Amino acid sequence: MKKNTKEIMKEKLTGLTDKKITRKEAIRKSGYIAVSAVTMMILLGNPEKAQASSPAPVGPWVP
């Protein structure tokens, strides 16, 4: 027997809301996100400085 779309969506949504994490796990995950964001900022460096040192684009247009 085929299930209709509403029943399938209801089953998927109930599965998502049942997954709970502890406060300790939430703090740990947010720490990982913060560390990865800082690392990305360090690796990318200063974008304004990088743009200033890059050569002007060469294209077929004439300004």
Backbone as CSV, one residue per row, in Angstrom:
resi,resn,N_x,N_y,N_z,CA_x,CA_y,CA_z,C_x,C_y,C_z
1,MET,0.837,-1.170,0.000,0.000,0.000,0.000,0.892,1.247,0.000
2,LYS,0.576,2.190,-0.849,1.362,3.407,-0.966,0.965,4.410,0.106
3,LYS,1.989,5.089,0.658,1.718,6.138,1.635,1.588,7.458,0.895
4,ASN,0.743,8.295,1.414,0.633,9.602,0.781,1.747,10.524,1.293
5,THR,1.916,11.654,0.661,3.019,12.564,0.937,2.961,13.110,2.360
6,LYS,1.777,13.402,2.851,1.641,13.962,4.201,2.151,12.982,5.254
7,GLU,1.843,11.701,5.095,2.287,10.703,6.062,3.810,10.557,6.034
8,ILE,4.386,10.581,4.850,5.840,10.453,4.720,6.531,11.642,5.370
9,MET,6.038,12.853,5.118,6.634,14.055,5.703,6.492,14.051,7.222
10,LYS,5.364,13.591,7.720,5.143,13.538,9.158,6.145,12.590,9.816
11,GLU,6.402,11.438,9.185,7.373,10.485,9.716,8.776,11.084,9.737
12,LYS,9.155,11.795,8.668,10.490,12.388,8.601,10.650,13.492,9.631
13,LEU,9.627,14.332,9.820,9.708,15.416,10.786,9.759,14.900,12.215
14,THR,9.045,13.812,12.509,9.089,13.269,13.861,10.467,12.695,14.154
15,GLY,11.115,12.135,13.156,12.461,11.611,13.352,13.463,12.718,13.633
16,LEU,13.266,13.886,13.039,14.195,14.992,13.253,14.052,15.600,14.641
17,THR,12.858,15.690,15.142,12.653,16.328,16.438,13.038,15.421,17.598
18,ASP,13.154,14.124,17.374,13.508,13.201,18.444,14.988,13.240,18.790
19,LYS,15.822,13.779,17.909,17.259,13.803,18.151,17.605,15.000,19.020
20,LYS,17.952,14.739,20.284,18.309,15.801,21.198,19.740,15.578,21.672
21,ILE,20.439,16.676,21.929,21.798,16.577,22.436,21.870,17.297,23.777
22,THR,22.882,16.959,24.544,23.028,17.585,25.850,23.655,18.967,25.706
23,ARG,23.623,19.725,26.778,24.210,21.067,26.778,25.717,20.980,26.535
24,LYS,26.346,19.983,27.119,27.796,19.802,26.953,28.141,19.544,25.491
25,GLU,27.356,18.711,24.827,27.587,18.436,23.402,27.355,19.686,22.554
26,ALA,26.345,20.486,22.901,26.056,21.710,22.152,27.199,22.707,22.288
27,ILE,27.741,22.842,23.501,28.871,23.754,23.710,30.086,23.268,22.951
28,ARG,30.322,21.972,22.958,31.465,21.409,22.232,31.322,21.660,20.733
29,LYS,30.127,21.448,20.184,29.916,21.665,18.752,30.057,23.134,18.374
30,SER,29.550,24.025,19.222,29.688,25.449,18.917,31.149,25.868,19.008
31,GLY,31.915,25.237,19.883,33.346,25.506,19.963,34.056,25.086,18.690
32,TYR,33.682,23.932,18.146,34.279,23.465,16.887,33.968,24.436,15.756
33,ILE,32.742,24.945,15.736,32.345,25.894,14.685,33.142,27.183,14.820
34,ALA,33.321,27.653,16.056,34.078,28.885,16.278,35.538,28.709,15.865
35,VAL,36.126,27.579,16.213,37.518,27.317,15.847,37.668,27.238,14.335
36,SER,36.732,26.592,13.664,36.840,26.492,12.214,36.658,27.852,11.547
37,ALA,35.803,28.713,12.104,35.616,30.050,11.543,36.874,30.892,11.708
38,VAL,37.508,30.822,12.871,38.742,31.568,13.104,39.846,31.058,12.191
39,THR,39.935,29.750,12.045,40.950,29.169,11.164,40.757,29.639,9.728
40,MET,39.517,29.674,9.274,39.231,30.129,7.917,39.625,31.590,7.743
41,MET,39.353,32.418,8.746,39.720,33.829,8.662,41.242,33.988,8.609
42,ILE,41.951,33.178,9.376,43.416,33.254,9.380,43.973,32.803,8.034
43,LEU,43.427,31.713,7.513,43.929,31.182,6.242,43.642,32.125,5.078
44,LEU,42.494,32.757,5.096,42.153,33.667,4.007,42.910,34.986,4.124
45,GLY,43.275,35.333,5.333,44.022,36.575,5.532,43.146,37.788,5.366
46,ASN,43.761,38.873,4.962,43.049,40.133,4.784,42.643,40.263,3.317
47,PRO,41.361,40.146,2.973,40.951,40.177,1.569,41.197,41.523,0.885
48,GLU,41.089,42.630,1.627,41.329,43.937,1.006,42.783,44.059,0.577
49,LYS,43.680,43.571,1.413,45.099,43.630,1.102,45.409,42.739,-0.104
50,ALA,44.781,41.583,-0.176,45.007,40.666,-1.294,44.480,41.263,-2.603
51,GLN,43.360,41.958,-2.560,42.803,42.564,-3.768,43.678,43.709,-4.246
52,ALA,44.257,44.458,-3.321,45.076,45.600,-3.698,46.363,45.158,-4.387
53,SER,46.875,43.984,-4.015,48.135,43.531,-4.595,47.942,42.716,-5.874
54,SER,46.720,42.347,-6.196,46.490,41.549,-7.398,46.488,42.447,-8.635
55,PRO,46.920,41.921,-9.768,46.942,42.734,-10.991,45.527,43.017,-11.497
56,ALA,45.399,44.062,-12.269,44.103,44.432,-12.831,43.665,43.368,-13.838
57,PRO,42.381,43.047,-13.883,41.909,42.038,-14.830,42.024,42.528,-16.264
58,VAL,42.371,41.617,-17.147,42.491,41.936,-18.550,41.297,41.353,-19.268
59,GLY,40.591,42.188,-20.010,39.401,41.707,-20.683,39.252,42.384,-22.028
60,PRO,38.283,41.941,-22.830,38.097,42.506,-24.160,37.400,43.865,-24.159
61,TRP,36.935,44.306,-22.994,36.222,45.578,-22.942,37.185,46.756,-22.754
62,VAL,36.726,47.921,-23.160,37.504,49.143,-22.980,36.686,50.087,-22.116
63,PRO,37.182,50.463,-20.954,36.380,51.327,-20.072,36.298,52.755,-20.541
